[in-house]
Amino acid sequence: MKSPVALLSSALLLAMSSSVFAASSVDLAVKGLITPSACAPSLSGDVDYGKISARDLNIDSLTWLERKTVQLSVNCDAATLFAIHPVDNRAGSAAYGDAFGLGVINGTQKLGAYRLVFSRPVAETPSTLITMHKDGNQWFRLFDDDEVAPNDRVALGSRIDGSWAPHPIKDAIVDVTLLTSIGPARDLTLISEVAIDGSATFEVQYL
């Protein structure tokens, strides 16, 4: 017959072994939500600055181009919680700051950059434009002159209990204005024609 001390030691060893085995695995939860509503974004057109003479570019500073505005429409099957997520398809080519790029010329030279300004939201529900920064978790009001950086999110919402939050929208139209500039000419080799090659995707993210 085993002594109480031996039985206690065996129980402790068994508990320790079980703890070790339990810590050697972890569960993966796969979650999500299928929504019956679908939203389709569309733009009123592309932005074309035409031909710009290299002689008209500033040598030592940015050359700001004419502001251009397009309309972004989002049409949903039913009122839906969503945000617009602008993605820079020329990531890494912006000539300055947290902006959208205009592509690279001559292999390594960053041609310029542009930023986006969202304004004048129109929807079936009175709405205010709000934004969430790409690394944030809180919504803020988006004012008319506030610039939106790549991977930020923009939504139509309202202020409830002191906090801004998106609300369901079926159909919305928003003005998107481009603030575009070409880098200092001293940093660019412009002995032949080069293309302004900006590209961004506006994704609808369901919230």
Order of alpha helices (4+ residues) and beta strands (2+ residues): alpha-beta-beta-beta-beta-beta-beta-beta-beta-beta-beta-beta-beta-beta-beta
